[in-house]
Amino acid sequence: MHSALPDVSTVSPLSKTPSLYVVATPMGNLQDISLRGLAVLKSVAAVACEDTRHSQRLLEAFGIKTKLVALHEHNEQVAVGQVIKMLEAGQHVALITDAGTPAVSDPGARAVARVQDAGFPVVPVPGACAAIAALSASGLADGHFHFHGFLPVKSAARKAMLETLRSVPGTLVFYEAPHRIGETLDDLAATLEPVREIVVAREITKMFEQIVRMPIAEAPAWLAADPNRSRGEFVLLVSAAPPTEGLSPETERVLGLLLAELPVKQAAKLAAAITGASKNDLYERALALKAAAE
């Protein structure tokens, strides 16, 4: 016989040990905040946040009056010292960012590490995450995924990074900003195999949410067809690498990494020594990868 679930209205959301609570917040739809997240934000002594003005509006929407402390990428090391002092004084602290889950392509990871190093528990309070939300609605069934986050800003570095990722045996997940989305889609289409599919997910959970799946080669034209499609924050999901003849995915990965740093002949020779694959096959593949990146 199962025991009855506790009445959440009478149970404290906080542990007896002073802890840092990493709380996911809505990306656009306020209803995506969890009941536990609200309870924690109401109960802690302070909320460390990326932007106090933005977070103040979130707390006010739910009638929460907890003190806010700024903790962002420019002051993270200093601000976490203040957080640790509060924990040492026996207080609980919550950590949030402007939207979604902290420390996932957002500030927070260094603060979490410092708090752990100081001997205090870090407690995740799960909720909204753009990458997971996009994956759930993508229709891609690769079985695995590789979350990369933001690609390099410059095209040459972006293409080189894509070469190292092209043989990953799973869906590739990227974040991108509106002012770079066109260039990134161009480089994805130019670098990766045309048989792959891409899912463009923008403005997830917001009024103009759009999730579209198409062959990767069609993505640049799709974006250019309507200027509104370049607006908002993007998650890009690219289907897994197609099966390759001759070279294993791991051999492809090794070759791609070496090719990003070495000339073709040297990269092929070293890849052959590492993987045991044919040097001639690797050289031919390296030439093809180099040509595709130019």
C-alpha positions as CSV (number, residue, x, y, z in Angstrom):
1,M,0.0,0.0,0.0
2,H,1.4,3.4,-1.0
3,S,1.8,6.1,1.6
4,A,-0.1,9.3,1.1
5,L,1.7,12.2,-0.6
6,P,2.6,15.1,1.7
7,D,0.5,18.2,1.6
8,V,2.9,20.5,-0.3
9,S,1.2,23.6,1.3
10,T,2.5,22.6,4.7
11,V,5.9,21.3,3.8
12,S,8.9,23.6,3.6
13,P,10.6,23.7,0.2
14,L,13.9,24.2,1.8
15,S,16.2,21.7,3.5
16,K,17.6,22.2,7.0
17,T,21.1,22.8,5.6
18,P,21.8,26.2,4.1
19,S,21.8,25.6,0.3
20,L,22.0,27.3,-3.0
21,Y,18.8,26.5,-5.1
22,V,19.3,26.7,-8.9
23,V,15.8,27.6,-10.0
24,A,14.6,27.4,-13.7
25,T,12.4,30.3,-14.6
26,P,10.0,30.9,-17.6
27,M,11.4,31.7,-21.0
28,G,8.3,33.6,-22.1
29,N,5.1,32.0,-20.7
30,L,4.8,32.8,-16.9
31,Q,2.8,29.7,-16.4
32,D,5.9,27.6,-17.0
33,I,7.2,28.4,-13.5
34,S,6.9,25.3,-11.3
35,L,5.0,25.3,-8.0
36,R,8.3,24.2,-6.3
37,G,10.1,27.1,-8.0
38,L,7.6,29.6,-6.6
39,A,7.8,28.1,-3.1
40,V,11.6,28.3,-3.1
41,L,11.7,31.9,-4.4
42,K,9.3,32.9,-1.7
43,S,11.2,31.1,1.1
44,V,14.9,31.9,0.5
45,A,16.6,34.9,2.1
46,A,17.7,36.3,-1.3
47,V,17.6,35.6,-5.0
48,A,20.8,36.0,-7.0
49,C,19.8,37.0,-10.5
50,E,21.2,38.1,-13.8
51,D,19.3,41.3,-14.2
52,T,17.5,42.7,-11.1
53,R,15.0,44.8,-13.1
54,H,14.0,41.8,-15.2
55,S,13.7,39.5,-12.2
56,Q,11.8,42.0,-10.2
57,R,9.0,41.9,-12.7
58,L,8.9,38.1,-12.5
59,L,8.7,38.2,-8.7
60,E,6.1,40.9,-8.7
61,A,3.9,38.9,-11.1
62,F,3.6,36.2,-8.3
63,G,3.6,38.6,-5.3
64,I,7.0,37.5,-4.1
65,K,9.0,40.1,-2.1
66,T,12.3,38.3,-1.7
67,K,15.4,40.5,-1.9
68,L,17.3,40.4,-5.2
69,V,21.1,40.3,-5.5
70,A,22.8,40.9,-8.9
71,L,24.9,38.0,-10.2
72,H,25.9,38.1,-13.8
73,E,28.8,37.2,-16.1
74,H,30.7,40.5,-15.3
75,N,30.5,40.2,-11.4
76,E,30.0,36.5,-10.9
77,Q,33.2,35.9,-8.9
78,V,32.6,38.9,-6.6
79,A,28.8,38.3,-6.2
80,V,29.2,34.6,-5.3
81,G,31.3,35.7,-2.3
82,Q,28.3,37.5,-1.0
83,V,26.2,34.4,-1.6
84,I,28.6,32.3,0.3
85,K,28.6,34.7,3.3
86,M,24.8,34.4,3.4
87,L,25.1,30.6,3.4
88,E,27.7,30.7,6.1
89,A,25.2,32.8,8.2
90,G,22.7,30.0,7.9
91,Q,20.5,31.5,5.1
92,H,19.3,29.9,1.9
93,V,19.8,31.5,-1.5
94,A,18.2,31.0,-4.9
95,L,20.0,31.4,-8.2
96,I,18.1,32.4,-11.4
97,T,18.9,33.9,-14.8
98,D,16.7,36.0,-17.1
99,A,15.0,32.9,-18.6
100,G,15.3,29.2,-18.5
101,T,17.8,27.1,-16.5
102,P,20.9,28.8,-15.0
103,A,24.4,27.7,-16.0
104,V,23.2,26.2,-19.3
105,S,24.8,28.7,-21.8
106,D,24.0,31.3,-19.1
107,P,25.8,32.7,-16.0
108,G,25.9,30.5,-12.9
109,A,28.3,27.6,-13.5
110,R,31.3,29.3,-11.7
111,A,29.0,30.4,-8.9
112,V,27.8,26.8,-8.5
113,A,31.4,25.5,-8.4
114,R,32.4,28.1,-5.8
115,V,29.5,27.3,-3.5
116,Q,30.3,23.5,-3.8
117,D,33.9,24.2,-3.0
118,A,32.8,26.1,0.0
119,G,31.0,23.0,1.3
120,F,27.4,23.9,0.7
121,P,24.8,21.9,-1.2
122,V,23.6,23.0,-4.6
123,V,20.0,21.9,-5.2
124,P,18.5,22.0,-8.7
125,V,14.9,23.1,-9.1
126,P,14.1,22.0,-12.7
127,G,11.9,23.6,-15.2
128,A,12.1,25.5,-18.5
129,C,15.1,24.8,-20.8
130,A,15.1,25.9,-24.4
131,A,17.3,23.0,-25.6
132,I,15.1,20.3,-24.1
133,A,11.8,22.1,-25.1
134,A,13.0,22.3,-28.7
135,L,14.2,18.6,-28.7
136,S,10.8,17.5,-27.4
137,A,9.0,19.1,-30.3
138,S,11.6,18.5,-33.0
139,G,10.5,15.1,-34.4
140,L,14.1,14.0,-34.6
141,A,14.6,10.5,-33.3
142,D,18.3,10.0,-33.3
143,G,18.3,8.6,-29.7
144,H,21.1,10.8,-28.5
145,F,21.9,14.5,-28.6
146,H,25.0,16.7,-28.2
147,F,24.3,20.2,-26.7
148,H,26.9,22.6,-28.0
149,G,25.3,26.0,-27.2
150,F,26.6,29.0,-29.2
151,L,28.9,28.4,-32.1
152,P,31.9,30.8,-32.7
153,V,31.1,34.3,-34.0
154,K,33.4,34.3,-37.0
155,S,32.5,32.1,-40.0
156,A,35.9,30.4,-40.4
157,A,36.0,29.4,-36.7
158,R,32.3,28.3,-36.9
159,K,33.0,26.1,-39.9
160,A,36.0,24.6,-38.3
161,M,33.9,23.8,-35.2
162,L,31.2,22.2,-37.3
163,E,33.8,20.0,-38.9
164,T,34.7,18.6,-35.5
165,L,31.1,18.0,-34.7
166,R,29.9,16.5,-38.0
167,S,30.5,12.9,-37.0
168,V,28.8,13.1,-33.6
169,P,26.3,10.2,-33.5
170,G,23.3,12.2,-32.4
171,T,21.3,15.4,-32.8
172,L,23.4,18.5,-32.7
173,V,21.8,21.3,-30.6
174,F,22.9,24.9,-30.9
175,Y,21.7,28.3,-29.6
176,E,21.9,31.4,-31.9
177,A,21.1,35.1,-31.7
178,P,18.9,36.9,-34.3
179,H,21.8,39.0,-35.7
180,R,23.8,35.9,-36.6
181,I,21.1,33.4,-37.5
182,G,21.5,34.0,-41.3
183,E,25.3,33.5,-41.3
184,T,25.0,30.4,-39.1
185,L,22.4,28.7,-41.3
186,D,24.5,29.5,-44.4
187,D,27.5,27.8,-42.7
188,L,25.5,24.8,-41.5
189,A,24.2,24.2,-45.0
190,A,27.6,24.7,-46.6
191,T,29.5,22.4,-44.1
192,L,27.2,19.6,-43.2
193,E,25.7,16.8,-45.4
194,P,22.6,17.9,-47.5
195,V,20.7,14.8,-46.5
196,R,20.5,16.0,-42.9
197,E,17.4,17.7,-41.5
198,I,17.4,20.9,-39.4
199,V,14.8,22.1,-37.0
200,V,14.6,25.8,-36.5
201,A,12.9,26.7,-33.2
202,R,12.5,30.3,-32.4
203,E,10.7,32.3,-29.6
204,I,9.9,29.1,-27.7
205,T,6.9,29.5,-25.3
206,K,6.4,33.1,-26.5
207,M,3.7,34.7,-28.7
208,F,5.4,34.2,-32.0
209,E,6.8,30.7,-31.3
210,Q,7.7,28.8,-34.5
211,I,9.2,25.3,-34.9
212,V,10.0,24.2,-38.5
213,R,11.7,21.0,-39.8
214,M,13.3,21.0,-43.2
215,P,16.3,19.7,-45.2
216,I,19.4,21.6,-44.1
217,A,20.1,22.9,-47.6
218,E,16.7,24.7,-47.6
219,A,17.2,26.6,-44.4
220,P,18.9,29.7,-45.7
221,A,16.2,30.2,-48.3
222,W,13.4,29.6,-45.8
223,L,14.9,32.3,-43.5
224,A,15.3,34.8,-46.3
225,A,11.7,34.4,-47.5
226,D,10.3,36.3,-44.5
227,P,12.2,39.0,-42.5
228,N,10.1,38.1,-39.4
229,R,11.8,34.6,-39.3
230,S,15.0,36.3,-38.3
231,R,13.5,37.7,-35.1
232,G,13.8,36.2,-31.6
233,E,16.1,33.7,-29.9
234,F,16.9,30.5,-31.7
235,V,17.5,26.8,-31.0
236,L,18.8,24.9,-34.0
237,L,18.7,21.1,-34.0
238,V,20.6,19.2,-36.7
239,S,19.9,15.5,-37.3
240,A,22.7,13.0,-36.7
241,A,25.5,12.3,-39.2
242,P,24.5,9.9,-41.9
243,P,26.4,6.6,-42.1
244,T,29.8,6.9,-43.7
245,E,31.4,4.4,-45.9
246,G,34.9,3.4,-45.0
247,L,35.6,5.6,-42.0
248,S,34.0,5.2,-38.7
249,P,32.4,8.1,-36.9
250,E,35.2,8.1,-34.4
251,T,37.8,8.2,-37.2
252,E,35.9,11.1,-38.8
253,R,35.9,12.9,-35.5
254,V,39.7,12.5,-35.0
255,L,40.4,13.6,-38.6
256,G,38.2,16.7,-38.2
257,L,39.9,17.7,-35.0
258,L,43.4,17.3,-36.5
259,L,42.3,19.1,-39.7
260,A,41.3,22.1,-37.8
261,E,44.9,22.6,-36.6
262,L,47.1,20.9,-39.2
263,P,47.7,20.8,-43.0
264,V,45.8,18.1,-44.9
265,K,48.8,15.7,-45.4
266,Q,49.9,15.9,-41.8
267,A,46.4,15.6,-40.4
268,A,45.8,12.4,-42.5
269,K,49.1,10.9,-41.5
270,L,48.5,11.5,-37.8
271,A,44.9,10.3,-38.0
272,A,46.0,7.1,-39.5
273,A,48.6,6.6,-36.7
274,I,45.9,7.2,-34.1
275,T,43.0,5.2,-35.6
276,G,44.6,2.6,-37.7
277,A,42.6,3.6,-40.7
278,S,44.0,3.8,-44.2
279,K,46.2,6.8,-44.7
280,N,45.1,7.1,-48.4
281,D,41.4,7.0,-47.4
282,L,42.0,9.6,-44.7
283,Y,43.9,11.8,-47.1
284,E,41.1,11.7,-49.7
285,R,38.5,12.4,-46.9
286,A,40.7,15.3,-45.6
287,L,40.8,16.9,-49.0
288,A,37.0,16.7,-49.3
289,L,36.5,18.2,-45.9
290,K,39.0,21.0,-46.6
291,A,37.2,21.8,-49.9
292,A,33.8,21.9,-48.2
293,A,35.1,24.3,-45.6
294,E,36.5,26.8,-48.1
